[in-house]
Amino acid sequence: MSAIPYADDVLPESVPLLQLPDVAKQLGLAVTRVHQLLRDHQLIAVKRDGIIAVPEEFFGADGKVLKFLPGLLAVLSDGGFTEVEALRWLFAEDDSLPGTPVAALRGHQAREVIRRAQAMAI
């Protein structure tokens, strides 16, 4: 089995993270399935203070992965973004959105976020 993929932690310290066992419990999956979600680029994890974890903002109020997140991550990856670049973009403040692109995924602007990601493709 391959190592668990993670990106450098380029997120502000204020961004809360969920450790992988907590993600597994929240999603009702085995932790090995969470590892597979990371390998399949359905989620991005970072390593903070020696612990691999996923940004809490990747999950909705229902505890599930945000509906448009896996597709957005695919668009960013296909557009040439590394995971670190994707994280920086997702968590960067944007005055034309309600805060950050990842925050906009929770509301009616999810498709706009995906459209912007497609437009940025290199």
C-alpha positions in Angstrom: 0.0 0.0 0.0 1.3 3.5 -0.8 1.8 6.2 1.7 -1.0 8.6 2.6 -0.8 11.6 0.3 -0.7 15.1 1.9 0.3 18.6 0.8 2.4 21.1 2.7 0.4 23.0 5.2 0.0 26.4 3.5 -3.2 27.2 5.3 -3.6 29.8 8.0 -3.3 28.5 11.5 -6.9 29.6 12.0 -8.2 26.9 9.6 -9.4 24.0 11.7 -8.4 20.5 10.6 -9.9 17.1 11.2 -7.6 14.2 11.8 -8.1 11.2 9.4 -9.7 8.9 12.1 -12.2 11.8 12.8 -12.9 12.2 9.0 -13.5 8.4 8.8 -15.9 8.5 11.8 -17.8 11.5 10.4 -18.2 9.9 7.0 -19.0 6.5 8.4 -16.1 4.9 6.6 -13.0 2.9 7.5 -9.9 5.1 7.8 -8.4 3.1 4.9 -11.2 4.4 2.7 -10.4 8.0 3.7 -6.8 7.2 2.6 -8.2 6.1 -0.8 -10.2 9.3 -1.1 -7.0 11.2 -0.6 -5.2 9.0 -3.2 -8.1 9.6 -5.6 -7.8 13.4 -5.1 -11.4 13.6 -3.7 -9.9 15.3 -0.7 -6.7 17.1 0.2 -4.9 16.6 3.5 -2.1 18.6 5.0 0.5 17.7 7.6 0.4 20.1 10.6 2.5 19.4 13.7 3.3 15.9 12.4 -0.4 15.0 12.0 -2.1 14.4 8.7 -5.5 16.1 8.6 -8.2 17.5 6.3 -9.5 21.1 6.5 -12.8 21.1 8.3 -14.3 23.5 5.8 -14.3 20.6 3.2 -17.4 19.3 5.0 -21.0 20.6 5.2 -23.3 20.9 8.1 -24.4 17.4 7.5 -20.8 16.1 8.0 -20.5 15.0 4.4 -17.9 16.2 1.9 -19.1 19.3 0.2 -21.0 18.3 -2.9 -18.9 20.2 -5.5 -15.5 19.8 -3.8 -14.3 16.6 -5.6 -15.3 18.0 -9.0 -13.6 21.3 -8.2 -10.4 19.5 -7.1 -10.5 17.6 -10.4 -10.9 20.9 -12.4 -8.0 22.5 -10.5 -5.8 19.4 -11.0 -6.7 19.2 -14.7 -5.9 22.9 -15.0 -2.4 22.3 -13.8 -2.7 23.3 -10.1 -0.7 21.4 -7.6 -2.4 20.5 -4.3 -0.6 23.3 -2.6 -1.7 25.8 -5.2 -5.3 24.5 -5.0 -5.3 24.9 -1.2 -3.9 28.4 -1.5 -6.6 29.4 -4.0 -9.4 27.7 -2.1 -8.6 29.5 1.2 -7.6 32.9 -0.2 -10.0 35.8 0.6 -12.0 36.9 -2.5 -14.0 40.1 -2.2 -16.3 39.0 -5.0 -17.3 35.9 -3.1 -18.6 35.4 0.4 -15.1 35.1 1.9 -13.1 32.3 0.2 -13.8 30.0 -2.7 -14.2 27.0 -0.2 -16.8 29.0 1.7 -18.7 29.8 -1.5 -19.0 26.1 -2.2 -21.5 25.9 0.7 -24.0 28.3 -1.0 -25.4 29.3 -4.3 -22.1 30.3 -5.8 -20.5 26.9 -6.0 -20.9 26.8 -9.8 -19.3 30.2 -10.1 -16.3 28.9 -8.1 -16.0 26.0 -10.5 -16.4 28.3 -13.5 -13.5 30.5 -12.2 -11.4 27.4 -11.6 -12.0 26.4 -15.2 -11.1 29.9 -16.5 -7.8 29.8 -14.6 -6.6 26.5 -16.3 -3.2 26.7 -17.8 
